[in-house]
């Protein structure tokens, strides 16, 4: 049950990250619609953290979204491995 909830949350955040990347590419990221602001508010912390480790390439190419997607993939993979092996106590219920 918890495994499904965690996986669902990671899937939702992955989708939000992809939406944010598309908004950035189409230059609608600054659009004042509430849904765009919500996506930015939810993804800004991860994007900002990624930018600390990987600054924009050449000052203009921001790959922080790719870094966030990679981290989400690794986290999902590690959680699945830990849950399958029983490595997280109390999470197999």
N, C-alpha and C positions, 0 to 999 in steps of 0.2 A: 504494500500500500504506500509506504513512504517512498519507496523506490520510484513508483509511478508519479508521485507528486513532485519529487525532485526532478525527474526527467521532464515532466510537463513544464515546470518553471524554467529549466534550462532551454527547452524548445521555444518557449515564448520569448525569452530574452534573446535567443539566437535570431528569431524572426524580427524582433525590434531592432536588433543590430543591423540586419540586412536592410530593413526599411530606412534606417538612418543613413546607411551608406548610399542608397538610391537617392534619398533626399539631397544628400551632399553632392552627388554627381549631377543632379538636375538643377542645382542651385535653388531649390525650393526650401532649403533648410531654415531660412529666415522667414518663411511665410508665417503670418501671425495666427493661423488657424489653431484652435485648441489641441487638435490631434497631433499636429507637428510639434507644438510646445511640449505635449506629454511625452512623445517619443524622445525628444531632446533631454527632457528632465530625467527620464529613466535611464538613458544611455550615457549622458555626460560624465558621470563618475568613472565609468569603465574607459571611455574614450580618453578622458583627461589623464588617467593613470597610464594608459598605453602610450600617450604622447610623451610622458616623462622618460620612457625607455627608448622609444623610437620616434624622434622628432620628424616633422615633414621632410621628405627628400627634396633637396634643392630649394627648400623653403616653400614649396607649393603643393607637392604631392603628399597628401596625408594618408598614410596606410594604417592608422590606428584602428580602423574598423576590421582590417584583416587580422591584426594582432588580437583584438578582442575575440573574433571568431575562432582563432587558433586556440586561445586560452579556454574558451567555452568547450571546444571539442576535446581538449586534453582533460579538463575537469570531468566532463561527461564520461569519457573513457575510463579514467581512474576510479570514479565512483562506481561504475558498473563492475569493474574488476574487483574492487573491494567488497561490494555487496554480494557478488557471486561467490567469492571465497570466504565470506563470513568475517571479513577483516574489520568491520565496523560493529562493535558490540551494541546490541539493542536495535540495530537498523534492519534486521531480517524479519521483524514481526509483521 
